Amino acid sequence: MVVLTGGGSRRMGRDKATLDVAGTTLLDRTLVGIPAEVSVVVAGPPVVTARRGVQFVQEDPPGAGPVAGLEAALAVVTAPVVVVLAGDLPMVGALPQRMVAALEEASDAGADPPEAVLAEDASGRPQQLCAAYRSDALRRAIEANGPTTGAAMRSVISRLRTSTVSVTAIGVSSEVDPTWDIDTPEDLQRFVELLQDEQADE
């Protein structure tokens, strides 16, 4: 698994990976549903995390964007399938496992199987940074796309055969959309309130 945390966080105004969310960092919230045996590579500045064995890599130059971060992370990935997540998805839960399963199922379906399965959020938008990819296909797409600094993920993805898995199709409502991310202080406050509501209902 690759988690991208190297963005500028301009709307938040500070590093999002280390945001304190009810006593847990946002990065750890994103990783909470990932099985312990899954290797995790974080592309971004090293930070303290509760998860053991996380490997940190840095895009060159720092701040060069998600494609550059992904390229750096793929250099140390050995698995044939890699899940790529933004580092600010506190509700993603077990969705990564569902995407991997969907990619494997599609690969058994016949000729020209998809090389990536993207999560489709509750509004129907495919999420490039919440997706499962064939590692070698993703490497080839990044190489074919040219310089990585400032490159757009959509340009890389356009070079792959893709399919989607809808979060609503797997029984997820828009209220708990696992692709929902935290971009602003208002988003963070909303998530804290959701946690408080859950605790009040227990």
C-alpha positions in Angstrom: 0.0 0.0 0.0 1.1 3.5 -0.8 -0.2 6.5 1.1 0.5 10.0 -0.3 1.0 12.7 2.3 3.4 15.1 0.6 0.9 17.8 -0.5 1.1 21.4 0.5 -2.2 21.3 2.6 -2.8 24.9 1.6 -6.5 24.9 2.6 -5.8 23.3 5.9 -2.8 25.6 6.6 -0.6 22.8 8.2 0.6 19.3 7.6 -2.5 17.1 7.5 -0.8 13.8 8.3 -0.1 14.9 11.9 -3.4 16.5 12.6 -4.8 15.4 16.0 -8.2 13.9 15.5 -9.6 12.9 18.9 -6.3 11.7 20.1 -5.2 10.0 16.9 -3.3 11.5 13.9 -5.1 11.7 10.6 -2.6 9.4 9.0 -3.2 6.7 11.7 -7.0 7.2 11.1 -6.5 6.5 7.4 -4.4 3.3 8.2 -6.7 1.9 10.9 -8.5 -0.6 8.7 -5.5 -1.9 6.9 -4.4 -5.4 8.0 -1.2 -5.6 9.9 0.4 -7.9 7.4 0.0 -5.3 4.6 3.2 -3.3 3.9 2.7 0.4 4.0 4.9 3.0 2.2 4.2 6.6 2.9 5.4 9.1 0.3 5.9 12.3 2.3 7.9 13.7 5.2 8.5 11.1 8.0 6.2 11.5 10.9 5.4 9.5 14.1 2.8 6.8 13.5 1.2 4.2 15.7 1.5 1.6 13.0 4.7 -0.5 13.0 6.9 -1.0 10.0 5.8 2.0 7.9 8.4 2.9 5.4 8.8 6.6 4.4 10.1 7.8 1.1 10.3 11.4 -0.3 9.6 12.6 -3.8 12.4 14.5 -5.5 12.1 17.4 -5.2 9.9 17.6 -2.1 6.5 19.0 -3.0 6.7 17.8 -6.6 3.2 16.4 -6.5 1.4 13.1 -6.2 2.9 11.5 -9.4 6.4 12.2 -8.1 5.5 10.8 -4.7 4.0 7.7 -6.3 7.1 7.1 -8.4 9.3 7.3 -5.3 7.0 4.9 -3.4 6.8 2.4 -6.3 10.6 2.1 -6.3 10.3 0.1 -3.0 7.0 -1.7 -3.7 7.3 -5.4 -4.5 3.7 -6.5 -4.4 2.0 -7.1 -7.8 -1.0 -5.1 -6.7 -0.8 -1.8 -4.8 -3.5 0.3 -3.2 -2.9 4.0 -3.5 -4.5 6.3 -0.9 -4.5 10.0 -0.1 -3.4 10.4 3.5 -6.5 12.2 4.6 -9.2 9.5 4.3 -10.2 8.8 7.9 -13.3 6.8 6.9 -11.7 4.5 4.3 -11.8 1.5 6.6 -11.8 -1.8 4.7 -12.5 -0.3 1.2 -8.9 -1.0 0.1 -9.4 -4.7 0.5 -12.7 -4.5 -1.5 -10.9 -2.7 -4.3 -8.1 -5.3 -4.4 -10.7 -8.1 -4.5 -12.5 -6.3 -7.4 -9.3 -6.0 -9.4 -8.5 -9.7 -8.9 -12.0 -10.7 -9.8 -11.9 -8.6 -13.0 -8.6 -10.1 -13.9 -10.1 -13.5 -14.0 -13.0 -12.4 -16.3 -11.2 -12.6 -19.7 -9.1 -10.7 -22.1 -7.9 -7.1 -21.5 -8.7 -7.0 -17.8 -8.5 -3.6 -16.0 -5.2 -2.5 -14.7 -6.8 -0.4 -12.0 -10.0 -0.3 -9.9 -10.9 3.2 -8.7 -13.4 3.8 -5.9 -16.4 5.7 -7.1 -17.6 8.0 -4.4 -21.3 8.5 -3.4 -21.7 11.2 -6.0 -20.4 9.0 -8.8 -16.9 10.4 -9.1 -13.9 8.1 -9.6 -11.2 8.7 -7.0 -7.6 8.3 -8.4 -6.1 8.4 -4.9 -8.4 5.7 -3.5 -7.7 2.9 -5.9 -6.0 -0.5 -6.5 -3.5 -0.7 -9.3 -1.4 -3.4 -11.0 2.0 -2.2 -9.9 3.9 -2.8 -13.1 1.2 -1.2 -15.2 1.2 1.8 -13.0 5.0 2.1 -13.3 4.8 1.9 -17.1 2.1 4.6 -17.2 4.1 6.9 -15.0 7.2 6.4 -17.2 5.3 6.9 -20.4 3.7 10.1 -19.0 7.1 11.9 -18.9 8.4 14.2 -16.1 6.7 13.6 -12.8 7.2 17.0 -11.2 3.9 18.7 -11.3 2.3 16.0 -13.4 -1.4 15.3 -13.0 -2.6 11.9 -11.8 -5.5 12.0 -14.4 -2.9 12.0 -17.2 -1.2 8.9 -15.8 -4.6 7.1 -15.2 -5.6 7.9 -18.8 -2.9 5.4 -19.9 -4.4 2.5 -17.9 -7.4 0.3 -18.4 -9.7 1.1 -15.5 -12.9 0.1 -13.9 -14.7 1.4 -10.8 -16.3 0.0 -7.7 -19.1 2.1 -6.2 -19.1 2.7 -2.5 -22.9 2.7 -2.6 -22.9 -0.7 -4.4 -21.1 -2.2 -1.3 -23.7 -0.8 1.1 -22.1 2.5 2.1 -24.3 5.5 2.5 -23.2 9.1 1.6 -23.1 9.8 5.3 -20.2 7.5 5.8 -18.6 7.7 2.3 -15.2 6.1 2.8 -13.7 8.3 0.1 -14.5 11.5 2.0 -11.4 13.4 2.7 -10.4 16.2 5.1 -9.2 19.3 3.3 -10.2 22.2 5.5 -10.5 23.0 9.2 -14.3 22.8 8.7 -13.9 19.2 7.4 -11.9 18.4 10.4 -14.5 19.8 12.8 -17.2 17.9 10.9 -15.3 14.6 11.4 -14.8 15.3 15.1 -18.5 15.9 15.5 -19.2 12.6 13.7 -17.0 10.8 16.1 -18.7 12.4 19.0 -22.1 11.4 17.6 -21.0 7.8 17.3 -19.7 7.8 20.8 -22.9 9.3 22.1 -24.9 6.5 20.4 -22.9 3.7 22.0 
